[in-house]
Amino acid sequence: MCGEGSADLYAQQVGPRLADKLGIPCICYVQKIEIQGNTVVAERKTDEGAELVSCPLPLLVSVVPDINTPRIPGLRDTLAAGKKPVVYIEKSELNGDYSPRLQTINARASSIRRNVRKFSPDLSGIKEFVAEMKKLGIV
């Protein structure tokens, strides 16, 4: 399950691209979801309204924010959460290869080249400025 879009560009590509990489179907813009046996029945938000879609598991679902109404915890819930045990899992306890997948080969700082030239504020300076702009093809 994924959100509808990412916080950076909101391009709505995470769900469909992840489903493609996993080789499973994807249902996007889901606002209601129900599992019936081995099938997911989802209500999608579309420009024309809503449509009902069903698809067998496994699949990826990207949901719109309307799917959930967050519950604000009360004081008792907040205090109880502080007493819950924290479970620590070491990397060695997990199965799989977790070696780094990215490698930095080179890093360079950006550079800014500026062509700074001062012109006098009188008529001759303005003429010189216009001539320079014509020479550079700006005007």
DSSP file with accessible surface (Angstrom, degrees, kcal/mol):
  #  RESIDUE AA STRUCTURE BP1 BP2  ACC     N-H-->O    O-->H-N    N-H-->O    O-->H-N    TCO  KAPPA ALPHA  PHI   PSI    X-CA   Y-CA   Z-CA
    1    1 A M              0   0  152      0, 0.0     2,-0.3     0, 0.0    61,-0.2   0.000 360.0 360.0 360.0 134.4    0.0    0.0    0.0
    2    2 A C  E     -a   62   0A  22     59,-2.8    61,-2.7     1,-0.0     2,-0.1  -0.901 360.0-103.3-128.8 161.9    1.3    3.4   -1.0
    3    3 A G  E     -a   63   0A  46     -2,-0.3    12,-0.3    59,-0.2    61,-0.2  -0.339  39.6-106.4 -75.1 166.6    0.1    7.0   -0.6
    4    4 A E  S    S-     0   0   38     59,-1.3     2,-0.3     1,-0.2    11,-0.2   0.898  92.5  -4.6 -63.8 -42.8   -1.3    8.7   -3.7
    5    5 A G  S    S-     0   0   24     58,-0.2    -1,-0.2     7,-0.1     2,-0.1  -0.976  74.1-100.9-150.7 163.0    1.8   10.9   -4.3
    6    6 A S        -     0   0   35     -2,-0.3     4,-0.4     1,-0.1     6,-0.1  -0.430  29.6-120.3 -85.3 162.5    5.1   11.9   -2.8
    7    7 A A  S    S+     0   0  112      2,-0.1    -1,-0.1    -2,-0.1     0, 0.0   0.694 103.4  54.5 -76.8 -18.2    5.7   15.1   -0.8
    8    8 A D  S    S-     0   0  126      1,-0.1    -1,-0.1     0, 0.0    -3,-0.0   0.980 132.5  -7.1 -82.6 -67.1    8.4   16.4   -3.2
    9    9 A L  S    S-     0   0  143      0, 0.0    -2,-0.1     0, 0.0    -1,-0.1   0.586  76.3-140.6-105.5 -14.3    6.9   16.5   -6.7
   10   10 A Y        +     0   0  109     -4,-0.4    -3,-0.1     1,-0.1    -6,-0.0   0.898  46.6 152.7  52.9  42.4    3.6   14.8   -6.1
   11   11 A A        -     0   0   51      1,-0.0    -1,-0.1     0, 0.0    -6,-0.1   0.523  51.1-132.9 -81.4  -6.3    4.1   13.1   -9.4
   12   12 A Q  S    S+     0   0   59     -6,-0.1    -7,-0.1     1,-0.1    50,-0.0   0.874  70.7 119.6  57.6  42.5    2.0   10.0   -8.4
   13   13 A Q     >  +     0   0   87      2,-0.1     4,-2.2     3,-0.1     5,-0.3   0.600  44.8  80.6-110.2 -16.6    4.7    7.6   -9.7
   14   14 A V  H  > S+     0   0   82      2,-0.2     4,-2.5     1,-0.2     5,-0.3   0.953  95.6  43.8 -62.1 -51.9    5.7    5.6   -6.6
   15   15 A G  H  > S+     0   0    3    -12,-0.3     4,-2.7   -11,-0.2     5,-0.2   0.968 117.5  42.0 -60.0 -57.4    2.8    3.2   -6.6
   16   16 A P  H  > S+     0   0   50      0, 0.0     4,-2.1     0, 0.0    -1,-0.2   0.905 117.4  47.4 -60.3 -38.7    2.7    2.3  -10.3
   17   17 A R  H  X S+     0   0  165     -4,-2.2     4,-2.3     2,-0.2    -2,-0.2   0.906 112.5  48.9 -70.2 -39.2    6.4    2.1  -10.7
   18   18 A L  H  X S+     0   0   75     -4,-2.5     4,-2.3    -5,-0.3    -1,-0.2   0.927 111.1  50.4 -65.0 -42.3    6.8   -0.1   -7.6
   19   19 A A  H  X>S+     0   0    3     -4,-2.7     5,-2.2    -5,-0.3     4,-1.1   0.908 110.1  50.8 -61.3 -40.5    4.0   -2.4   -8.8
   20   20 A D  H  <5S+     0   0  130     -4,-2.1     3,-0.4    -5,-0.2    -1,-0.2   0.923 110.3  48.5 -63.3 -44.2    5.8   -2.6  -12.2
   21   21 A K  H  <5S+     0   0  179     -4,-2.3    -1,-0.2     1,-0.2    -2,-0.2   0.869 115.0  45.5 -63.5 -36.5    9.1   -3.6  -10.5
   22   22 A L  H  <5S-     0   0  106     -4,-2.3    -1,-0.2    -5,-0.2    -2,-0.2   0.615 109.0-126.3 -81.5 -13.8    7.3   -6.2   -8.4
   23   23 A G  T  <5 +     0   0   67     -4,-1.1    -3,-0.2    -3,-0.4    -4,-0.1   0.845  68.3 121.0  72.4  33.6    5.4   -7.5  -11.4
   24   24 A I      < -     0   0   40     -5,-2.2    -1,-0.3    -6,-0.1    35,-0.2  -0.877  67.2 -96.0-125.0 159.0    2.0   -7.1   -9.7
   25   25 A P        -     0   0   63      0, 0.0    35,-2.6     0, 0.0     2,-0.4  -0.270  35.8-148.1 -70.1 164.0   -1.2   -5.1  -10.7
   26   26 A C  E     -b   60   0A  44     33,-0.2     2,-0.5    35,-0.0    35,-0.2  -0.997  11.8-162.8-136.9 136.5   -1.8   -1.7   -9.2
   27   27 A I  E     -b   61   0A  11     33,-2.3    35,-2.6    -2,-0.4     3,-0.3  -0.989  21.4-162.0-117.1 123.0   -5.0    0.2   -8.3
   28   28 A C  E     +     0   0A  25     -2,-0.5    35,-0.1    33,-0.2    17,-0.1  -0.655  60.3  25.0-104.9 162.2   -4.5    3.9   -7.9
   29   29 A Y  E    S+     0   0A  73     -2,-0.2    16,-2.9     1,-0.2     2,-0.3   0.836  75.0 177.0  60.1  39.5   -6.6    6.7   -6.2
   30   30 A V  E     +bC  63  44A   0     32,-2.5    34,-2.3    -3,-0.3    14,-0.2  -0.579  19.1 170.2 -79.2 130.5   -8.4    4.3   -3.8
   31   31 A Q  E    S+     0   0A  38     12,-3.2     2,-0.3     1,-0.4    13,-0.2   0.579  71.6  25.1-113.0 -17.4  -10.7    5.9   -1.3
   32   32 A K  E     - C   0  43A 131     11,-1.2    11,-2.7     2,-0.0    -1,-0.4  -0.990  68.2-171.9-144.1 143.6  -12.4    2.7    0.0
   33   33 A I  E     + C   0  42A  63     -2,-0.3     2,-0.3     9,-0.2     9,-0.2  -0.993   7.1 177.0-140.4 143.9  -11.0   -0.8    0.2
   34   34 A E  E     - C   0  41A 110      7,-2.1     7,-3.3    -2,-0.4     2,-0.6  -0.992  20.0-142.7-145.5 137.3  -12.5   -4.2    1.1
   35   35 A I  E     - C   0  40A 113     -2,-0.3     2,-0.6     5,-0.2     5,-0.2  -0.905  15.3-176.4-104.9 124.4  -10.9   -7.7    1.0
   36   36 A Q  E >   - C   0  39A 103      3,-3.2     3,-1.5    -2,-0.6     2,-0.5  -0.888  62.2 -62.0-120.8  94.6  -13.2  -10.5   -0.1
   37   37 A G  T 3  S-     0   0   73     -2,-0.6     0, 0.0     1,-0.3     0, 0.0  -0.513 120.1 -14.1  68.5-116.0  -11.3  -13.8    0.1
   38   38 A N  T 3  S+     0   0  108     -2,-0.5    19,-2.5    -3,-0.1     2,-0.4   0.112 124.7  84.0-104.5  18.4   -8.4  -13.5   -2.3
   39   39 A T  E <   -CD  36  56A  49     -3,-1.5    -3,-3.2    17,-0.2     2,-0.5  -0.958  65.2-144.4-126.0 142.2   -9.8  -10.5   -4.1
   40   40 A V  E     -CD  35  55A   4     15,-3.1    15,-2.1    -2,-0.4     2,-0.5  -0.908   9.5-162.1-103.6 128.6   -9.6   -6.8   -3.3
   41   41 A V  E     -CD  34  54A  24     -7,-3.3    -7,-2.1    -2,-0.5     2,-0.4  -0.967  18.8-179.2-109.6 121.0  -12.6   -4.6   -4.1
   42   42 A A  E     -CD  33  53A   0     11,-3.5    11,-3.0    -2,-0.5     2,-0.6  -0.946  27.0-141.1-126.1 143.8  -11.6   -0.9   -4.2
   43   43 A E  E     -CD  32  52A  48    -11,-2.7   -12,-3.2    -2,-0.4   -11,-1.2  -0.916  27.0-157.7-101.5 120.2  -13.5    2.3   -4.9
   44   44 A R  E     -CD  30  51A  53      7,-3.1     7,-1.8    -2,-0.6     2,-0.5  -0.778  14.3-128.1-100.3 145.2  -11.4    4.6   -6.9
   45   45 A K  E     + D   0  50A  86    -16,-2.9     2,-0.3    -2,-0.3     5,-0.2  -0.770  37.3 172.2 -88.1 126.5  -11.7    8.4   -7.2
   46   46 A T  E >   - D   0  49A  35      3,-3.2     3,-0.9    -2,-0.5   -17,-0.0  -0.806  48.4-102.6-126.9 172.7  -11.9    9.5  -10.8
   47   47 A D  T 3  S+     0   0  164     -2,-0.3     3,-0.1     1,-0.2    -1,-0.0   0.819 123.6  48.2 -64.0 -30.6  -12.6   12.8  -12.6
   48   48 A E  T 3  S-     0   0  173      1,-0.1     2,-0.4    -3,-0.0    -1,-0.2   0.498 128.6 -87.7 -87.7  -7.6  -16.2   11.6  -13.3
   49   49 A G  E <  S-D   46   0A  39     -3,-0.9    -3,-3.2     2,-0.0     2,-0.3  -0.958  73.1 -28.1 143.0-119.2  -16.9   10.4   -9.8
   50   50 A A  E     -D   45   0A  56     -2,-0.4     2,-0.3    -5,-0.2    -5,-0.2  -0.957  46.3-165.1-136.9 152.0  -16.1    7.0   -8.4
   51   51 A E  E     -D   44   0A  88     -7,-1.8    -7,-3.1    -2,-0.3     2,-0.5  -0.985  20.1-126.8-136.6 150.3  -15.7    3.5   -9.8
   52   52 A L  E     +D   43   0A 127     -2,-0.3     2,-0.4    -9,-0.2    -9,-0.2  -0.842  30.3 179.9 -97.4 128.8  -15.6    0.1   -8.3
   53   53 A V  E     -D   42   0A  41    -11,-3.0   -11,-3.5    -2,-0.5     2,-0.4  -0.979   9.6-164.0-129.1 140.6  -12.6   -2.1   -9.3
   54   54 A S  E     +D   41   0A  83     -2,-0.4   -13,-0.2   -13,-0.2   -15,-0.0  -0.957  12.4 168.8-125.3 149.7  -11.7   -5.6   -8.2
   55   55 A C  E     -D   40   0A  19    -15,-2.1   -15,-3.1    -2,-0.4     2,-0.1  -0.983  33.4-110.5-156.4 141.3   -8.4   -7.4   -8.5
   56   56 A P  E     -D   39   0A  79      0, 0.0   -17,-0.2     0, 0.0   -18,-0.0  -0.410  54.3 -71.5 -73.4 153.2   -6.9  -10.7   -7.2
   57   57 A L  S    S+     0   0   64    -19,-2.5     2,-0.1    -2,-0.1     3,-0.0  -0.500 102.2  58.7 -75.9 152.3   -4.1  -10.5   -4.6
   58   58 A P  S    S+     0   0   94      0, 0.0     2,-0.3     0, 0.0   -20,-0.0   0.587  77.2 129.1 -80.2 149.7   -1.2   -9.8   -4.6
   59   59 A L        -     0   0   24    -35,-0.2     2,-0.4    -2,-0.1   -33,-0.2  -0.967  53.1-115.0-155.3 166.8   -1.5   -6.2   -5.8
   60   60 A L  E     - b   0  26A   8    -35,-2.6   -33,-2.3    -2,-0.3     2,-0.4  -0.906  25.4-163.3-109.5 137.6   -0.4   -2.7   -4.9
   61   61 A V  E     - b   0  27A   9     -2,-0.4   -59,-2.8   -35,-0.2     2,-0.5  -0.977   6.4-159.6-122.0 128.6   -2.9   -0.1   -3.9
   62   62 A S  E     -a    2   0A   4    -35,-2.6   -32,-2.5    -2,-0.4     2,-0.3  -0.955  21.0-155.0-107.4 127.8   -2.2    3.7   -3.8
   63   63 A V  E     -ab   3  30A  19    -61,-2.7   -59,-1.3    -2,-0.5   -32,-0.2  -0.733  10.9-130.6-108.2 150.0   -4.6    5.5   -1.5
   64   64 A V    >   -     0   0    2    -34,-2.3     3,-1.9    -2,-0.3     4,-0.2  -0.547  36.2-105.7 -87.0 160.7   -5.9    9.0   -1.4
   65   65 A P  G >  S+     0   0   93      0, 0.0     3,-1.4     0, 0.0    -1,-0.1   0.780 113.6  73.3 -60.6 -23.0   -5.9   10.9    1.9
   66   66 A D  G 3  S+     0   0   96      1,-0.3   -35,-0.1     3,-0.1    -3,-0.0   0.642  76.8  80.0 -66.4 -12.5   -9.7   10.5    2.2
   67   67 A I  G <  S+     0   0   56     -3,-1.9     2,-0.4   -37,-0.2    -1,-0.3   0.756  96.0  42.4 -68.8 -21.5   -9.3    6.8    3.0
   68   68 A N    <   -     0   0  111     -3,-1.4    -1,-0.1    -4,-0.2     0, 0.0  -0.977  58.3-160.3-133.3 135.0   -8.4    7.5    6.7
   69   69 A T        -     0   0  125     -2,-0.4    -3,-0.1    -3,-0.0    -2,-0.0  -0.951  35.3-129.6-106.2 109.2   -9.7    9.8    9.3
   70   70 A P        -     0   0  100      0, 0.0     2,-0.5     0, 0.0    -2,-0.0  -0.311  13.2-135.5 -63.9 142.9   -6.9   10.1   11.9
   71   71 A R        -     0   0  182      0, 0.0     0, 0.0     0, 0.0     0, 0.0  -0.861  11.5-137.3 -98.9 127.4   -7.9    9.5   15.5
   72   72 A I        -     0   0  154     -2,-0.5     2,-0.1     1,-0.0     0, 0.0  -0.758  26.2-126.1 -85.5 120.0   -6.4   11.9   18.0
   73   73 A P        -     0   0   69      0, 0.0     2,-0.1     0, 0.0    -1,-0.0  -0.364  19.7-129.2 -68.8 145.9   -5.2   10.0   21.0
   74   74 A G     >  -     0   0   37      1,-0.1     4,-2.2    -2,-0.1     5,-0.2  -0.253  31.8 -94.4 -82.3 177.6   -6.4   10.9   24.5
   75   75 A L  H  > S+     0   0  131      1,-0.2     4,-2.5     2,-0.2     5,-0.2   0.912 125.3  53.2 -61.9 -42.2   -4.2   11.6   27.5
   76   76 A R  H  > S+     0   0  212      1,-0.2     4,-2.4     2,-0.2    -1,-0.2   0.916 109.8  48.6 -61.1 -42.9   -4.6    8.0   28.7
   77   77 A D  H  > S+     0   0   73      2,-0.2     4,-2.0     1,-0.2    -1,-0.2   0.898 111.2  50.4 -63.9 -40.2   -3.5    6.6   25.3
   78   78 A T  H  X S+     0   0   79     -4,-2.2     4,-1.1     2,-0.2    -2,-0.2   0.922 112.7  45.4 -65.3 -43.7   -0.5    8.9   25.3
   79   79 A L  H  X S+     0   0  106     -4,-2.5     4,-0.6     1,-0.2     3,-0.3   0.900 112.1  51.9 -67.5 -38.3    0.6    7.9   28.7
   80   80 A A  H >X S+     0   0   45     -4,-2.4     3,-1.0    -5,-0.2     4,-0.5   0.865 103.4  59.0 -66.6 -33.9    0.1    4.2   28.0
   81   81 A A  H >< S+     0   0   63     -4,-2.0     3,-0.9     1,-0.3    -1,-0.2   0.857  99.0  58.2 -63.8 -33.7    2.2    4.5   24.8
   82   82 A G  H 3< S+     0   0   69     -4,-1.1    -1,-0.3    -3,-0.3    -2,-0.2   0.724 104.9  51.3 -68.2 -20.0    5.2    5.6   26.9
   83   83 A K  H << S+     0   0  182     -3,-1.0    -1,-0.2    -4,-0.6    -2,-0.2   0.505  83.7 110.0 -95.6  -4.9    5.0    2.4   29.0
   84   84 A K  S << S-     0   0  144     -3,-0.9     2,-0.1    -4,-0.5    -3,-0.0  -0.424  77.4-104.8 -70.8 145.5    5.0    0.1   26.0
   85   85 A P        -     0   0  117      0, 0.0     2,-0.5     0, 0.0    -1,-0.1  -0.406  26.0-132.4 -72.3 146.6    8.2   -2.0   25.5
   86   86 A V        -     0   0  102     -2,-0.1     2,-0.6     2,-0.0     0, 0.0  -0.875  16.7-150.0 -98.6 126.1   10.6   -1.0   22.8
   87   87 A V        -     0   0  118     -2,-0.5     2,-0.5     2,-0.0     0, 0.0  -0.878   7.7-159.2-100.6 123.3   11.8   -3.9   20.6
   88   88 A Y        -     0   0  180     -2,-0.6     2,-0.5     2,-0.0    -2,-0.0  -0.877   4.3-165.8-102.4 132.1   15.3   -3.6   19.2
   89   89 A I        -     0   0  107     -2,-0.5     2,-0.2     3,-0.0    -2,-0.0  -0.979  11.0-143.9-120.1 124.2   16.2   -5.7   16.1
   90   90 A E    >   -     0   0  121     -2,-0.5     3,-1.3     1,-0.1     4,-0.4  -0.548  21.5-120.8 -82.4 151.7   19.8   -6.1   15.1
   91   91 A K  G >  S+     0   0  141      1,-0.3     3,-1.5    -2,-0.2    -1,-0.1   0.872 112.9  62.0 -59.9 -33.5   20.7   -6.3   11.4
   92   92 A S  G 3  S+     0   0  109      1,-0.3    -1,-0.3     3,-0.0    -3,-0.0   0.750  95.9  60.5 -67.0 -20.9   22.2   -9.7   12.0
   93   93 A E  G <  S+     0   0  122     -3,-1.3     2,-0.3     2,-0.1    -1,-0.3   0.641  92.2  84.3 -79.8 -14.0   18.8  -11.0   13.1
   94   94 A L  S <  S-     0   0   82     -3,-1.5     2,-0.4    -4,-0.4    -5,-0.0  -0.646  77.5-128.4 -91.5 147.2   17.3  -10.2    9.6
   95   95 A N        +     0   0  151     -2,-0.3     2,-0.2     2,-0.1    -2,-0.1  -0.739  65.6  53.1 -89.9 140.5   17.5  -12.5    6.6
   96   96 A G  S    S-     0   0   60     -2,-0.4     2,-0.7     2,-0.0    -2,-0.1  -0.539  88.6 -67.5 126.1 168.4   18.8  -11.0    3.4
   97   97 A D        +     0   0  103     -2,-0.2    -2,-0.1     1,-0.1     0, 0.0  -0.856  42.2 171.6 -97.3 113.9   21.6   -9.0    1.9
   98   98 A Y        +     0   0  123     -2,-0.7    -1,-0.1    -7,-0.0     3,-0.1  -0.080  26.7 138.1-114.4  32.0   21.7   -5.5    3.3
   99   99 A S        -     0   0   51      1,-0.1    -2,-0.0     2,-0.0     0, 0.0  -0.434  68.6 -80.3 -72.6 154.9   25.0   -4.3    1.8
  100  100 A P        -     0   0  120      0, 0.0    -1,-0.1     0, 0.0    -2,-0.0  -0.240  37.1-166.5 -59.0 139.1   25.0   -0.8    0.4
  101  101 A R        +     0   0  174     -3,-0.1     2,-0.4     2,-0.0    -2,-0.0   0.591  68.5  63.3-101.0 -16.7   23.5   -0.5   -3.0
  102  102 A L        -     0   0  162      2,-0.0     2,-0.4     0, 0.0    -1,-0.0  -0.860  60.9-169.0-111.1 147.8   24.8    3.0   -3.8
  103  103 A Q        -     0   0  164     -2,-0.4     2,-0.7    -3,-0.0    -2,-0.0  -0.996  19.9-134.9-137.5 129.0   28.4    4.1   -4.2
  104  104 A T        +     0   0  127     -2,-0.4     3,-0.1     1,-0.2    -2,-0.0  -0.746  26.4 173.5 -83.2 118.3   29.6    7.6   -4.4
  105  105 A I        -     0   0  152     -2,-0.7     2,-0.3     1,-0.4    -1,-0.2   0.834  63.6  -6.2 -93.1 -40.1   32.2    7.7   -7.1
  106  106 A N        -     0   0  117      2,-0.0     2,-0.4     0, 0.0    -1,-0.4  -0.994  53.8-162.9-156.6 148.6   32.9   11.4   -7.3
  107  107 A A        -     0   0   85     -2,-0.3     2,-0.4    -3,-0.1    -3,-0.0  -0.997  12.0-179.1-137.6 130.0   31.6   14.7   -5.8
  108  108 A R        -     0   0  217     -2,-0.4     2,-0.2     0, 0.0    -2,-0.0  -0.988  25.5-123.7-129.2 143.6   32.3   18.1   -7.2
  109  109 A A        -     0   0   98     -2,-0.4     2,-0.1     1,-0.1    -2,-0.0  -0.553  33.3-112.2 -80.3 145.5   31.2   21.5   -5.9
  110  110 A S        -     0   0  118     -2,-0.2     2,-0.4     1,-0.0    -1,-0.1  -0.438  30.5-151.3 -74.6 154.0   29.3   23.7   -8.3
  111  111 A S        -     0   0  105     -2,-0.1     2,-0.5     2,-0.0    -1,-0.0  -0.968   5.0-150.4-128.6 145.6   31.0   26.8   -9.5
  112  112 A I        -     0   0  122     -2,-0.4     2,-0.6     2,-0.0    -2,-0.0  -0.972   6.9-160.5-116.7 122.3   29.5   30.1  -10.6
  113  113 A R        -     0   0  239     -2,-0.5     2,-0.4     2,-0.0    -2,-0.0  -0.915  13.3-168.9-102.4 124.2   31.3   32.1  -13.3
  114  114 A R        -     0   0  193     -2,-0.6     2,-0.9     2,-0.0    -2,-0.0  -0.923  20.4-152.7-116.8 139.4   30.2   35.7  -13.3
  115  115 A N        -     0   0  132     -2,-0.4     2,-0.5     2,-0.1    -2,-0.0  -0.846  27.4-175.2-106.6  89.9   31.0   38.3  -15.8
  116  116 A V        +     0   0  112     -2,-0.9     2,-0.3     2,-0.0    -2,-0.0  -0.775  11.4 163.0 -95.8 130.2   30.8   41.5  -13.7
  117  117 A R        -     0   0  112     -2,-0.5     2,-0.4     2,-0.0    -2,-0.1  -0.983  25.3-142.5-145.0 132.9   31.2   44.8  -15.3
  118  118 A K        -     0   0  191     -2,-0.3     2,-0.4    11,-0.0    -2,-0.0  -0.800  13.2-165.2-100.4 138.6   30.2   48.2  -13.9
  119  119 A F        -     0   0   56     -2,-0.4     6,-0.1     9,-0.0     7,-0.1  -0.933  25.6-111.4-119.1 146.7   28.8   51.0  -15.9
  120  120 A S        -     0   0   48     -2,-0.4     9,-0.2     1,-0.1     8,-0.1  -0.398  23.5-125.3 -74.2 151.6   28.5   54.6  -15.0
  121  121 A P  S    S+     0   0  130      0, 0.0    -1,-0.1     0, 0.0     2,-0.0   0.503  81.3  92.9 -79.0   0.0   24.9   56.0  -14.3
  122  122 A D  S  > S-     0   0   86      1,-0.1     4,-2.0     4,-0.0     3,-0.2  -0.204  97.2 -88.2 -86.2-177.5   25.3   58.8  -16.8
  123  123 A L  H  > S+     0   0  114      1,-0.2     4,-2.4     2,-0.2     5,-0.2   0.884 126.1  52.6 -60.6 -39.8   24.3   58.8  -20.5
  124  124 A S  H  > S+     0   0   71      1,-0.2     4,-2.3     2,-0.2    -1,-0.2   0.899 109.3  50.2 -66.5 -35.7   27.7   57.5  -21.7
  125  125 A G  H  > S+     0   0    0      2,-0.2     4,-2.4    -3,-0.2    -1,-0.2   0.891 110.1  50.0 -67.9 -37.8   27.4   54.6  -19.3
  126  126 A I  H  X S+     0   0   91     -4,-2.0     4,-2.6     2,-0.2     5,-0.2   0.921 111.2  48.7 -66.6 -43.1   23.9   53.7  -20.5
  127  127 A K  H  X S+     0   0  133     -4,-2.4     4,-2.5     1,-0.2    -2,-0.2   0.913 111.9  49.4 -61.7 -41.8   25.1   53.8  -24.1
  128  128 A E  H  X S+     0   0   85     -4,-2.3     4,-2.3    -5,-0.2    -2,-0.2   0.908 110.4  51.1 -64.0 -40.1   28.0   51.6  -23.2
  129  129 A F  H  X S+     0   0   90     -4,-2.4     4,-2.3     2,-0.2    -2,-0.2   0.939 111.2  47.1 -62.7 -46.1   25.6   49.2  -21.4
  130  130 A V  H  X S+     0   0   59     -4,-2.6     4,-2.4     1,-0.2    -2,-0.2   0.917 111.3  51.6 -63.5 -41.5   23.3   49.0  -24.4
  131  131 A A  H  X S+     0   0   58     -4,-2.5     4,-2.3     1,-0.2    -1,-0.2   0.914 110.0  49.7 -62.7 -39.5   26.2   48.4  -26.8
  132  132 A E  H  X S+     0   0   32     -4,-2.3     4,-2.0     2,-0.2    -1,-0.2   0.898 109.7  50.7 -66.3 -40.8   27.5   45.6  -24.5
  133  133 A M  H  X>S+     0   0   33     -4,-2.3     5,-2.3     2,-0.2     6,-1.1   0.893 111.4  48.5 -64.3 -39.5   24.0   43.9  -24.5
  134  134 A K  H ><5S+     0   0  134     -4,-2.4     3,-0.8     3,-0.2    -2,-0.2   0.908 109.7  52.5 -65.3 -41.5   23.8   44.1  -28.3
  135  135 A K  H 3<5S+     0   0  158     -4,-2.3    -2,-0.2     1,-0.2    -1,-0.2   0.887 110.8  47.0 -63.7 -36.0   27.3   42.6  -28.6
  136  136 A L  H 3<5S-     0   0   91     -4,-2.0    -1,-0.2    -5,-0.1    -2,-0.2   0.553 114.9-117.7 -82.1  -8.6   26.3   39.7  -26.3
  137  137 A G  T <<5S+     0   0   62     -3,-0.8    -3,-0.2    -4,-0.6    -2,-0.1   0.654  82.6 118.5  82.9  14.9   23.1   39.2  -28.4
  138  138 A I      <       0   0  115     -5,-2.3    -4,-0.2    -6,-0.2    -5,-0.1   0.867 360.0 360.0 -79.7 -36.5   20.7   40.0  -25.4
  139  139 A V              0   0  115     -6,-1.1    -2,-0.2    -9,-0.2    -1,-0.1  -0.863 360.0 360.0-112.1 360.0   19.2   43.0  -27.2
